[in-house]
Amino acid sequence: MKKTLIAAIVVVILAMAALLVVLVLNNRNLEQEKAEMLELAELDKMEMENEYENLTVQYEDMMKTINNDSIIAQLTQEQMRTQQLLEELKNVKAADAREIARLKKELATVREVLRSYIRQVDSLNQVNQSLMAENDRVKDELAQQHHANEDLRMEKQNLTEKVAIAAQLDATGITMTPLNKRQKTSKKMKDCKTIQVGFNIARNVTAQTGNRTFYVRIQTPSGQTLAAGSFPYENRQIEYSMKKVVEYTGEEINVQTYWQVNEFLDAGQYRVSIFADGNMIGTKTFTFE
């Protein structure tokens, strides 16, 4: 009888130890997922800071190649605005999703403004190129023509580098809609059978046309990613929920993706991030019951 009691006590102690190990491992996994989500947010913030700094430098470079006082004044004003937004971004925490989203939207606006000035400068360059072609026929200006052509080549090279940044796609109008088994909008996540994520790819005449792969990443309130696979981002592999290949013509398009729910979904905040060409091109947070 005594041996039986001792054996029972040993079994209880081992069971409690096993339960403690499981709880510790689950807590470590949760902390790791939170750390990864914060790391991704920090990377996104650093990428935005780099883009703001690059745009500021580009405004400076453009002003050095333009002799139009009116355009220079406009560029100076836009450069100051870009620097102000950069300072706001540096002072905001990466975990502040709402402020990061606002500054991401402002970044898209700054980029679009830069594209408009690039087009203006390119138009001026075309006029200058025509004038240089006429000067080429004037023998007494051959020496000046040679230097002008070299300057034009360098200016075009700089514009090519600027266009590469201006050609980055932007995802706007991001939506996340939980659908029930009748494919109707579900008010509560516990009734959700399908998640529909939609977004628009903004018009961009400077972007390369052709097939583009868009990755959609859904993160749950606990920080877990609804994962269907992985893709390269910032020199590492991260998980995505859905991906879709779409032919992009440079005009605005609408993209719809779907996740079939096979797990329990908690109420709370869900973060949707859109990626393309190795860049995060849009993100938005949604709250569901």
C-alpha positions as CSV (number, residue, x, y, z in Angstrom):
1,M,0.0,0.0,0.0
2,K,2.8,2.4,0.9
3,K,4.6,1.6,-2.4
4,T,1.4,2.3,-4.4
5,L,1.0,5.7,-2.6
6,I,4.7,6.7,-3.4
7,A,4.2,5.6,-7.1
8,A,1.1,7.8,-7.3
9,I,2.9,10.8,-5.8
10,V,5.8,10.3,-8.3
11,V,3.3,10.2,-11.2
12,V,1.6,13.5,-10.0
13,I,5.0,15.2,-9.7
14,L,6.1,14.1,-13.2
15,A,2.8,15.3,-14.7
16,M,3.1,18.7,-13.0
17,A,6.7,19.0,-14.2
18,A,5.6,18.1,-17.8
19,L,2.8,20.7,-17.6
20,L,5.3,23.3,-16.3
21,V,7.6,22.6,-19.3
22,V,4.7,23.0,-21.8
23,L,3.7,26.3,-20.2
24,V,7.3,27.6,-20.3
25,L,7.7,26.6,-24.0
26,N,4.4,28.2,-25.0
27,N,5.4,31.4,-23.2
28,R,8.7,31.4,-25.1
29,N,7.0,30.9,-28.4
30,L,4.7,33.8,-27.8
31,E,7.5,36.1,-26.8
32,Q,9.5,35.0,-29.9
33,E,6.5,35.8,-32.1
34,K,6.0,39.2,-30.5
35,A,9.7,39.9,-30.9
36,E,9.6,38.9,-34.6
37,M,6.6,41.2,-35.2
38,L,8.3,44.1,-33.5
39,E,11.5,43.3,-35.5
40,L,9.5,43.5,-38.7
41,A,7.9,46.8,-37.7
42,E,11.4,48.2,-36.9
43,L,12.6,47.0,-40.4
44,D,9.6,48.7,-42.0
45,K,10.3,51.9,-40.1
46,M,14.0,51.8,-41.1
47,E,13.1,51.2,-44.7
48,M,10.7,54.2,-44.6
49,E,13.5,56.4,-43.0
50,N,15.9,55.4,-45.8
51,E,13.3,56.2,-48.5
52,Y,12.6,59.7,-46.9
53,E,16.4,60.3,-46.7
54,N,16.9,59.3,-50.4
55,L,14.0,61.5,-51.5
56,T,15.6,64.4,-49.6
57,V,18.9,63.8,-51.4
58,Q,17.1,63.6,-54.7
59,Y,15.5,66.9,-54.3
60,E,18.9,68.4,-53.6
61,D,20.4,66.7,-56.7
62,M,17.6,67.9,-58.9
63,M,18.0,71.5,-57.7
64,K,21.7,71.4,-58.8
65,T,20.8,70.5,-62.4
66,I,18.0,73.1,-62.8
67,N,18.3,76.8,-63.7
68,N,14.6,77.6,-63.3
69,D,14.1,79.7,-60.1
70,S,10.4,78.9,-59.9
71,I,10.9,75.1,-60.0
72,I,13.9,75.4,-57.5
73,A,11.6,77.3,-55.1
74,Q,9.0,74.6,-55.3
75,L,11.6,71.8,-54.9
76,T,13.0,73.6,-51.8
77,Q,9.6,73.7,-50.3
78,E,9.0,70.0,-51.0
79,Q,12.4,69.1,-49.6
80,M,11.7,70.9,-46.3
81,R,8.3,69.0,-46.1
82,T,10.1,65.7,-46.7
83,Q,12.7,66.5,-44.0
84,Q,9.9,67.4,-41.6
85,L,8.1,64.0,-42.2
86,L,11.5,62.3,-41.7
87,E,11.9,63.9,-38.3
88,E,8.3,62.8,-37.4
89,L,9.1,59.3,-38.4
90,K,12.3,59.2,-36.4
91,N,10.4,60.3,-33.3
92,V,7.6,57.8,-33.6
93,K,7.8,54.3,-32.2
94,A,7.7,51.3,-34.6
95,A,4.8,49.8,-32.6
96,D,2.6,52.8,-33.3
97,A,0.8,51.3,-36.2
98,R,-1.6,54.2,-36.8
99,E,1.2,56.8,-37.0
100,I,3.4,54.5,-39.1
101,A,0.5,54.0,-41.5
102,R,0.0,57.8,-41.7
103,L,3.6,58.4,-42.5
104,K,3.6,55.6,-45.0
105,K,0.7,57.3,-46.8
106,E,2.6,60.6,-46.7
107,L,5.6,58.8,-48.1
108,A,3.5,57.7,-51.1
109,T,2.4,61.3,-51.6
110,V,6.0,62.6,-51.5
111,R,7.1,60.0,-54.0
112,E,4.2,61.0,-56.3
113,V,5.2,64.6,-56.1
114,L,8.8,63.7,-56.9
115,R,7.6,61.8,-60.0
116,S,5.7,64.9,-61.2
117,Y,8.9,66.9,-61.0
118,I,10.9,64.2,-62.7
119,R,8.5,64.4,-65.6
120,Q,8.8,68.2,-65.7
121,V,12.6,68.0,-65.7
122,D,12.5,65.2,-68.3
123,S,10.4,67.5,-70.5
124,L,12.9,70.3,-70.0
125,N,15.7,67.9,-70.9
126,Q,13.9,66.9,-74.2
127,V,13.7,70.6,-75.1
128,N,17.4,71.0,-74.3
129,Q,18.2,67.9,-76.3
130,S,16.4,69.4,-79.3
131,L,18.3,72.6,-79.0
132,M,21.6,70.7,-78.7
133,A,20.7,68.8,-81.9
134,E,20.4,72.1,-83.7
135,N,23.6,73.3,-82.2
136,D,25.3,70.2,-83.5
137,R,24.7,71.5,-87.0
138,V,26.5,74.7,-86.2
139,K,30.2,74.1,-86.8
140,D,31.5,77.0,-84.6
141,E,29.8,75.5,-81.5
142,L,31.2,71.9,-81.8
143,A,33.3,72.2,-78.7
144,Q,30.4,73.5,-76.6
145,Q,28.1,70.8,-78.0
146,H,30.5,68.1,-76.8
147,H,30.4,69.3,-73.2
148,A,26.7,69.8,-73.3
149,N,26.2,66.2,-74.5
150,E,28.4,64.9,-71.6
151,D,26.4,66.9,-69.1
152,L,23.1,65.6,-70.6
153,R,24.4,62.0,-70.3
154,M,25.2,62.5,-66.6
155,E,21.8,64.1,-66.0
156,K,20.0,61.3,-67.6
157,Q,21.9,58.8,-65.5
158,N,20.9,60.6,-62.4
159,L,17.3,60.7,-63.6
160,T,17.4,56.9,-64.3
161,E,18.3,56.3,-60.7
162,K,15.5,58.6,-59.5
163,V,13.0,56.8,-61.7
164,A,13.9,53.5,-60.1
165,I,12.7,54.7,-56.7
166,A,9.7,56.5,-58.3
167,A,8.7,53.2,-60.0
168,Q,7.9,51.5,-56.7
169,L,4.3,50.3,-56.5
170,D,1.9,51.4,-53.8
171,A,-1.0,49.4,-52.4
172,T,-4.0,51.6,-51.4
173,G,-7.5,51.0,-50.2
174,I,-6.6,47.9,-48.3
175,T,-9.7,46.0,-46.9
176,M,-10.0,42.8,-44.8
177,T,-13.5,41.2,-44.7
178,P,-14.4,38.1,-42.7
179,L,-17.0,36.0,-44.5
180,N,-19.3,33.3,-42.9
181,K,-20.1,30.0,-44.5
182,R,-22.7,31.7,-46.8
183,Q,-20.0,34.1,-48.0
184,K,-21.7,37.0,-46.2
185,T,-19.9,39.5,-44.0
186,S,-19.4,38.0,-40.6
187,K,-19.7,40.3,-37.6
188,K,-17.7,38.0,-35.3
189,M,-14.5,36.2,-36.1
190,K,-15.7,33.0,-34.5
191,D,-18.2,32.7,-37.4
192,C,-15.6,33.5,-40.1
193,K,-15.0,30.8,-42.7
194,T,-13.1,32.9,-45.3
195,I,-11.0,36.0,-45.0
196,Q,-11.1,38.3,-48.1
197,V,-8.3,40.8,-48.5
198,G,-8.5,43.4,-51.2
199,F,-6.4,46.3,-52.3
200,N,-5.7,48.6,-55.2
201,I,-2.3,49.0,-57.0
202,A,-2.1,52.7,-57.8
203,R,-1.4,54.0,-61.3
204,N,2.3,54.4,-61.9
205,V,3.5,55.2,-65.4
206,T,7.1,54.9,-64.4
207,A,6.8,51.3,-63.2
208,Q,7.8,48.3,-65.3
209,T,4.8,46.5,-66.8
210,G,4.2,42.7,-66.8
211,N,3.4,40.0,-64.4
212,R,3.9,40.9,-60.7
213,T,3.6,38.6,-57.7
214,F,1.9,40.2,-54.7
215,Y,2.2,38.6,-51.2
216,V,-0.4,39.2,-48.5
217,R,0.6,38.7,-44.9
218,I,-2.1,38.5,-42.2
219,Q,-1.1,38.6,-38.5
220,T,-3.5,37.7,-35.8
221,P,-4.0,39.6,-32.4
222,S,-1.4,37.2,-30.9
223,G,1.2,38.1,-33.5
224,Q,1.0,34.8,-35.3
225,T,1.0,34.8,-39.1
226,L,-1.6,32.8,-41.0
227,A,1.0,31.0,-43.1
228,A,0.8,29.4,-46.5
229,G,4.5,29.7,-47.4
230,S,7.4,32.1,-47.3
231,F,9.2,34.6,-49.5
232,P,12.4,36.6,-49.4
233,Y,12.3,40.0,-47.6
234,E,15.2,42.1,-46.2
235,N,17.7,39.2,-46.6
236,R,15.6,36.6,-44.9
237,Q,12.5,34.5,-45.4
238,I,9.2,35.6,-43.9
239,E,5.8,33.9,-44.0
240,Y,2.9,35.0,-46.2
241,S,-0.8,34.1,-46.1
242,M,-1.8,34.5,-49.7
243,K,0.0,35.4,-53.0
244,K,-1.3,36.3,-56.4
245,V,0.3,36.9,-59.8
246,V,-1.3,39.8,-61.6
247,E,-0.4,41.4,-65.0
248,Y,0.3,45.1,-64.3
249,T,0.0,47.6,-67.1
250,G,0.8,50.8,-65.2
251,E,-2.8,51.6,-64.7
252,E,-4.7,51.2,-61.4
253,I,-5.9,47.7,-60.7
254,N,-7.9,45.9,-58.0
255,V,-6.6,42.7,-56.4
256,Q,-8.7,40.3,-54.3
257,T,-7.2,37.4,-52.3
258,Y,-8.8,34.8,-50.0
259,W,-7.8,32.7,-47.0
260,Q,-9.8,29.6,-46.1
261,V,-10.1,29.5,-42.3
262,N,-9.2,26.1,-40.8
263,E,-8.3,27.5,-37.3
264,F,-10.0,29.4,-34.5
265,L,-9.7,33.1,-34.9
266,D,-9.6,35.4,-31.9
267,A,-11.3,38.8,-31.7
268,G,-8.9,41.8,-31.7
269,Q,-6.5,43.6,-34.0
270,Y,-5.4,42.0,-37.3
271,R,-2.6,43.5,-39.4
272,V,-2.5,43.1,-43.1
273,S,0.7,43.8,-45.0
274,I,1.2,43.8,-48.8
275,F,4.6,43.0,-50.4
276,A,5.8,43.2,-54.0
277,D,9.3,43.3,-55.7
278,G,11.0,42.9,-52.3
279,N,9.3,45.9,-50.8
280,M,6.4,46.4,-48.3
281,I,4.0,48.5,-50.4
282,G,1.1,48.8,-48.0
283,T,-0.1,47.9,-44.5
284,K,-3.2,48.4,-42.4
285,T,-4.7,47.3,-39.1
286,F,-8.2,46.0,-38.6
287,T,-10.2,45.3,-35.4
288,F,-12.8,42.6,-35.2
289,E,-15.2,41.3,-32.5
